[in-house]
Amino acid sequence: MFKGVVQKKSLAVLAGLLAVLLILPYLLPRFYVYLIASILVMALLAMSLNLVVGFGGLFQFHHGVFYGVGAYAIALLITKTDLPKWICFISAPFVAALAGLIIGLICIRLRQLYFAMIQISLGSLLWALAFRWYDFTGGDDGIHGIPMPSILSGIHNSYYFILLIFVLSIITLFLILKSPFGITLQAARDNAQRCEAIGVFVKRHQLVGIIIASFFAGVAGVLFVVLEGSVFPDLLFWVVSLEILIMCLLGGWFTFAGPIIGAALMLSFRTFIGMQTEYWTLILGIILALLIFFLPQGVWGYFQERLRDRKEAGAGRGQ
């Protein structure tokens, strides 16, 4: 009964948050609408990373490259081909998933830091390709003025499109994690040898997890282009991957909603502290270090732990 009440309360909170997000564009200035849209994009990217790092236990330390591949894919499809734009929108995440498949096949045979090192190397190769191939990718200038469908013109239309895709994506990710595949992926994270002993093909599950995570990173890349109308090589750089790792760490590795909290904190700190001082990187670094030091389980992980303790204390008093 208690569990049912908690679930109802959680659904009510989620419905309330969605209602707030729906009306915010009519209450806030354009800048804050843009900021919230940026948070939604980065939150989806961080959640896609958390699928393979937090729930899959893989050392995917250059996940941002798939974000960049998705962004460049839609930019190049729109500017270099005559395909209908809706086909470009659908195709771009699959290009990112294909990149995930190719890199995953190379990396999946390695373990832990070796996995991370070869992935960082391959991701850096793609960054160098985007940075230097001026005739195709625009080089270090990137691609600007990417035409969007008229229905996405204006910040409000872009915001609602990003919100729609974000909600659909997190529902899909939630269902994946609750599916037999998602449960098996988490079991392989906790004890890969035992899973192999009972007949689970661990590497195959991990590879599929990388492909799924790459797909949703590509979706985030598409949403970035919708919001910004441009792409540039920095999207594939290792700094982006480091930022989303920090977002997952801030929110909580082993929680579903943690990356959303982490993305909101990271972008909010960076935006508002940067508006006050030129030394914003120093202040941001100190704040992040303190949060990570005192809340190693992440902000959302900390609150979940407190709620769990209260539930256990209430159950103990009931006995």
ZARO-450358 format. One line per field, with one value per residue (C-alpha): x, y, z; residue number from 1; residue in one letter. Coordinates in nm, 2 decimals. Layout:
east [X, ...]
north [Y, ...]
up [Z, ...]
i [NUM, ...]
aa [A, ...]
***
This chain:
east [0.00, 0.28, 0.46, 0.13, 0.10, 0.46, 0.40, 0.09, 0.28, 0.56, 0.32, 0.15, 0.49, 0.59, 0.26, 0.30, 0.66, 0.53, 0.25, 0.51, 0.73, 0.44, 0.35, 0.69, 0.75, 0.45, 0.59, 0.96, 1.17, 1.32, 1.67, 1.53, 1.32, 1.64, 1.83, 1.56, 1.56, 1.94, 1.90, 1.66, 1.90, 2.19, 1.98, 1.88, 2.25, 2.35, 2.07, 2.18, 2.53, 2.40, 2.24, 2.58, 2.79, 2.55, 2.33, 2.57, 2.90, 3.10, 3.38, 3.22, 3.43, 3.39, 3.01, 2.99, 3.12, 2.79, 2.61, 2.83, 2.78, 2.40, 2.43, 2.66, 2.45, 2.13, 2.33, 2.49, 2.18, 1.99, 2.26, 2.41, 2.11, 1.76, 1.60, 1.28, 1.37, 1.16, 1.37, 1.68, 1.55, 1.47, 1.80, 2.05, 2.00, 2.05, 2.38, 2.49, 2.37, 2.58, 2.88, 2.81, 2.80, 3.13, 3.31, 3.14, 3.25, 3.61, 3.60, 3.38, 3.65, 3.85, 3.78, 3.75, 4.03, 4.14, 3.79, 3.78, 4.12, 4.05, 3.71, 3.86, 4.11, 3.85, 3.63, 3.92, 3.98, 3.62, 3.67, 3.99, 3.80, 3.52, 3.78, 4.00, 3.76, 3.67, 3.50, 3.26, 3.21, 3.32, 3.63, 3.67, 3.41, 3.14, 2.81, 2.58, 2.24, 2.10, 1.74, 1.47, 1.11, 0.88, 0.69, 1.01, 1.07, 1.09, 1.22, 0.87, 0.81, 1.16, 1.12, 0.79, 0.94, 1.25, 1.02, 0.80, 1.10, 1.26, 0.95, 0.91, 1.28, 1.29, 0.98, 1.15, 1.47, 1.26, 1.09, 1.42, 1.57, 1.27, 1.26, 1.44, 1.72, 1.77, 1.76, 2.01, 2.24, 2.24, 2.30, 2.60, 2.73, 2.70, 2.85, 2.95, 3.11, 2.79, 2.58, 2.81, 2.80, 2.42, 2.43, 2.40, 2.60, 2.73, 2.93, 2.62, 2.41, 2.67, 2.71, 2.33, 2.34, 2.61, 2.40, 2.09, 2.28, 2.44, 2.10, 1.97, 2.29, 2.22, 1.86, 2.01, 2.24, 1.94, 1.77, 2.08, 2.07, 1.70, 1.78, 2.10, 2.07, 2.45, 2.71, 3.08, 3.36, 3.36, 3.05, 3.27, 3.55, 3.64, 3.54, 3.17, 3.21, 3.37, 3.08, 2.82, 3.01, 3.01, 2.63, 2.57, 2.80, 2.63, 2.28, 2.36, 2.51, 2.27, 1.94, 1.72, 1.65, 1.99, 2.13, 1.84, 1.92, 2.29, 2.24, 2.01, 2.27, 2.57, 2.41, 2.26, 2.58, 2.78, 2.52, 2.45, 2.80, 2.94, 2.71, 2.86, 3.24, 3.51, 3.65, 3.34, 3.54, 3.72, 3.40, 3.22, 3.50, 3.49, 3.12, 3.13, 3.42, 3.23, 2.91, 3.10, 3.30, 3.00, 2.74, 2.93, 2.60, 2.48, 2.21, 1.92, 2.09, 2.12, 1.75, 1.66, 1.87, 1.70, 1.36, 1.47, 1.59, 1.26, 1.06, 1.27, 1.23, 0.86, 0.84, 1.04, 0.80, 0.51, 0.65]
north [0.00, 0.24, 0.17, 0.24, 0.57, 0.67, 0.58, 0.79, 1.08, 1.04, 1.05, 1.36, 1.53, 1.44, 1.56, 1.89, 1.94, 1.87, 2.13, 2.38, 2.32, 2.36, 2.71, 2.85, 3.00, 3.22, 3.34, 3.38, 3.60, 3.45, 3.40, 3.17, 2.97, 2.91, 2.81, 2.56, 2.41, 2.38, 2.20, 1.95, 1.88, 1.82, 1.62, 1.38, 1.35, 1.28, 1.03, 0.84, 0.83, 0.71, 0.41, 0.26, 0.41, 0.41, 0.12, -0.07, -0.02, 0.06, 0.32, 0.52, 0.83, 0.99, 0.96, 1.32, 1.21, 1.05, 1.37, 1.54, 1.28, 1.32, 1.69, 1.68, 1.41, 1.62, 1.93, 1.76, 1.58, 1.90, 2.11, 1.86, 1.66, 1.72, 1.48, 1.59, 1.75, 1.50, 1.21, 1.40, 1.43, 1.06, 0.95, 1.14, 0.94, 0.62, 0.76, 0.81, 0.46, 0.33, 0.51, 0.36, 0.01, 0.05, 0.20, -0.04, -0.35, -0.23, -0.13, -0.40, -0.66, -0.45, -0.39, -0.08, 0.18, 0.01, 0.03, 0.40, 0.48, 0.32, 0.49, 0.83, 0.77, 0.68, 0.98, 1.21, 1.08, 1.18, 1.52, 1.57, 1.46, 1.72, 1.99, 1.94, 1.84, 2.19, 2.09, 1.86, 1.96, 2.32, 2.25, 2.46, 2.71, 2.44, 2.47, 2.77, 2.89, 2.53, 2.57, 2.43, 2.35, 2.65, 2.48, 2.50, 2.87, 3.08, 2.99, 2.88, 2.64, 2.50, 2.47, 2.27, 2.04, 1.98, 1.92, 1.67, 1.47, 1.48, 1.34, 1.06, 0.98, 0.95, 0.74, 0.51, 0.50, 0.42, 0.13, 0.00, 0.00, -0.18, -0.44, -0.78, -0.63, -0.34, -0.57, -0.80, -0.50, -0.40, -0.75, -0.77, -0.45, -0.59, -0.94, -1.01, -1.35, -1.48, -1.36, -1.54, -1.86, -1.88, -1.83, -1.45, -1.31, -1.01, -0.85, -0.86, -0.69, -0.42, -0.36, -0.32, -0.08, 0.13, 0.14, 0.25, 0.51, 0.64, 0.66, 0.89, 1.09, 1.14, 1.25, 1.51, 1.62, 1.68, 1.88, 2.09, 2.18, 2.26, 2.50, 2.66, 2.62, 2.54, 2.28, 2.30, 2.05, 2.13, 1.91, 1.61, 1.72, 1.54, 1.84, 1.78, 1.42, 1.54, 1.78, 1.51, 1.28, 1.55, 1.59, 1.22, 1.23, 1.54, 1.40, 1.04, 0.76, 0.49, 0.69, 0.75, 1.12, 1.21, 1.32, 1.57, 1.72, 1.73, 1.89, 2.16, 2.23, 2.24, 2.47, 2.70, 2.74, 2.80, 3.05, 3.26, 3.25, 3.35, 3.65, 3.78, 3.72, 3.64, 3.39, 3.17, 2.86, 2.88, 2.93, 2.66, 2.42, 2.48, 2.43, 2.11, 1.97, 2.04, 1.88, 1.57, 1.55, 1.58, 1.41, 1.13, 0.95, 1.27, 1.52, 1.30, 0.99, 1.17, 1.25, 0.90, 0.76, 1.00, 0.88, 0.52, 0.58, 0.74, 0.46, 0.20, 0.40, 0.42, 0.05, -0.02, 0.19, 0.01, -0.32]
up [0.00, 0.09, -0.24, -0.43, -0.24, -0.33, -0.69, -0.71, -0.55, -0.79, -1.09, -0.95, -0.91, -1.27, -1.40, -1.21, -1.35, -1.70, -1.66, -1.53, -1.83, -2.06, -1.93, -1.86, -2.21, -2.15, -1.81, -1.87, -2.10, -2.41, -2.25, -1.98, -2.23, -2.42, -2.11, -2.01, -2.37, -2.34, -2.01, -2.17, -2.45, -2.22, -1.97, -2.25, -2.35, -1.99, -1.95, -2.26, -2.10, -1.77, -1.95, -2.02, -1.74, -1.44, -1.53, -1.76, -1.58, -1.89, -1.90, -2.18, -2.13, -2.48, -2.52, -2.65, -2.98, -3.06, -2.97, -3.23, -3.49, -3.46, -3.48, -3.79, -3.95, -3.96, -4.05, -4.35, -4.46, -4.47, -4.63, -4.87, -4.98, -5.11, -4.87, -4.69, -4.36, -4.16, -4.31, -4.20, -3.85, -3.83, -4.00, -3.79, -3.46, -3.66, -3.80, -3.44, -3.35, -3.65, -3.51, -3.17, -3.33, -3.51, -3.22, -2.98, -3.18, -3.16, -2.79, -2.64, -2.63, -2.39, -2.03, -1.81, -1.87, -2.19, -2.32, -2.23, -2.38, -2.72, -2.73, -2.65, -2.93, -3.18, -3.07, -3.11, -3.46, -3.55, -3.39, -3.60, -3.91, -3.85, -3.76, -4.07, -4.35, -4.47, -4.79, -4.62, -4.26, -4.28, -4.07, -3.75, -3.88, -3.86, -4.04, -3.97, -4.08, -4.11, -4.24, -4.02, -4.10, -4.06, -3.78, -3.57, -3.63, -3.32, -2.97, -2.84, -3.12, -3.09, -2.71, -2.74, -3.00, -2.77, -2.47, -2.67, -2.79, -2.44, -2.27, -2.53, -2.50, -2.12, -2.13, -2.38, -2.17, -1.86, -2.03, -2.16, -1.82, -1.67, -1.95, -1.92, -2.13, -1.89, -1.59, -1.75, -1.83, -1.47, -1.35, -1.58, -1.43, -1.08, -1.16, -1.52, -1.44, -1.27, -1.57, -1.81, -1.59, -1.63, -2.01, -2.06, -2.35, -2.15, -2.44, -2.67, -2.41, -2.35, -2.72, -2.76, -2.46, -2.64, -2.96, -2.77, -2.58, -2.90, -3.06, -2.79, -2.79, -3.16, -3.07, -2.83, -3.12, -3.34, -3.07, -3.04, -3.41, -3.37, -3.09, -3.23, -3.61, -3.63, -3.56, -3.49, -3.41, -3.04, -3.01, -3.07, -2.84, -2.52, -2.30, -2.38, -2.27, -1.95, -1.88, -1.92, -1.70, -1.43, -1.48, -1.41, -1.11, -0.97, -1.01, -0.92, -1.13, -1.02, -1.04, -1.34, -1.29, -1.15, -1.49, -1.53, -1.19, -1.28, -1.62, -1.46, -1.19, -1.43, -1.68, -1.42, -1.23, -1.55, -1.68, -1.37, -1.22, -1.56, -1.57, -1.24, -1.27, -1.53, -1.28, -1.31, -1.39, -1.06, -0.86, -1.06, -1.00, -0.62, -0.61, -0.81, -0.60, -0.28, -0.41, -0.53, -0.20, 0.04, -0.19, -0.35, -0.44, -0.62, -0.53, -0.64, -0.50, -0.16, -0.15, -0.25, 0.03, 0.28, 0.16, 0.19, 0.55, 0.64, 0.49, 0.68, 1.00, 0.95, 0.89, 1.20, 1.41, 1.26, 1.38]
i [1, 2, 3, 4, 5, 6, 7, 8, 9, 10, 11, 12, 13, 14, 15, 16, 17, 18, 19, 20, 21, 22, 23, 24, 25, 26, 27, 28, 29, 30, 31, 32, 33, 34, 35, 36, 37, 38, 39, 40, 41, 42, 43, 44, 45, 46, 47, 48, 49, 50, 51, 52, 53, 54, 55, 56, 57, 58, 59, 60, 61, 62, 63, 64, 65, 66, 67, 68, 69, 70, 71, 72, 73, 74, 75, 76, 77, 78, 79, 80, 81, 82, 83, 84, 85, 86, 87, 88, 89, 90, 91, 92, 93, 94, 95, 96, 97, 98, 99, 100, 101, 102, 103, 104, 105, 106, 107, 108, 109, 110, 111, 112, 113, 114, 115, 116, 117, 118, 119, 120, 121, 122, 123, 124, 125, 126, 127, 128, 129, 130, 131, 132, 133, 134, 135, 136, 137, 138, 139, 140, 141, 142, 143, 144, 145, 146, 147, 148, 149, 150, 151, 152, 153, 154, 155, 156, 157, 158, 159, 160, 161, 162, 163, 164, 165, 166, 167, 168, 169, 170, 171, 172, 173, 174, 175, 176, 177, 178, 179, 180, 181, 182, 183, 184, 185, 186, 187, 188, 189, 190, 191, 192, 193, 194, 195, 196, 197, 198, 199, 200, 201, 202, 203, 204, 205, 206, 207, 208, 209, 210, 211, 212, 213, 214, 215, 216, 217, 218, 219, 220, 221, 222, 223, 224, 225, 226, 227, 228, 229, 230, 231, 232, 233, 234, 235, 236, 237, 238, 239, 240, 241, 242, 243, 244, 245, 246, 247, 248, 249, 250, 251, 252, 253, 254, 255, 256, 257, 258, 259, 260, 261, 262, 263, 264, 265, 266, 267, 268, 269, 270, 271, 272, 273, 274, 275, 276, 277, 278, 279, 280, 281, 282, 283, 284, 285, 286, 287, 288, 289, 290, 291, 292, 293, 294, 295, 296, 297, 298, 299, 300, 301, 302, 303, 304, 305, 306, 307, 308, 309, 310, 311, 312, 313, 314, 315, 316, 317, 318, 319]
aa [M, F, K, G, V, V, Q, K, K, S, L, A, V, L, A, G, L, L, A, V, L, L, I, L, P, Y, L, L, P, R, F, Y, V, Y, L, I, A, S, I, L, V, M, A, L, L, A, M, S, L, N, L, V, V, G, F, G, G, L, F, Q, F, H, H, G, V, F, Y, G, V, G, A, Y, A, I, A, L, L, I, T, K, T, D, L, P, K, W, I, C, F, I, S, A, P, F, V, A, A, L, A, G, L, I, I, G, L, I, C, I, R, L, R, Q, L, Y, F, A, M, I, Q, I, S, L, G, S, L, L, W, A, L, A, F, R, W, Y, D, F, T, G, G, D, D, G, I, H, G, I, P, M, P, S, I, L, S, G, I, H, N, S, Y, Y, F, I, L, L, I, F, V, L, S, I, I, T, L, F, L, I, L, K, S, P, F, G, I, T, L, Q, A, A, R, D, N, A, Q, R, C, E, A, I, G, V, F, V, K, R, H, Q, L, V, G, I, I, I, A, S, F, F, A, G, V, A, G, V, L, F, V, V, L, E, G, S, V, F, P, D, L, L, F, W, V, V, S, L, E, I, L, I, M, C, L, L, G, G, W, F, T, F, A, G, P, I, I, G, A, A, L, M, L, S, F, R, T, F, I, G, M, Q, T, E, Y, W, T, L, I, L, G, I, I, L, A, L, L, I, F, F, L, P, Q, G, V, W, G, Y, F, Q, E, R, L, R, D, R, K, E, A, G, A, G, R, G, Q]
***
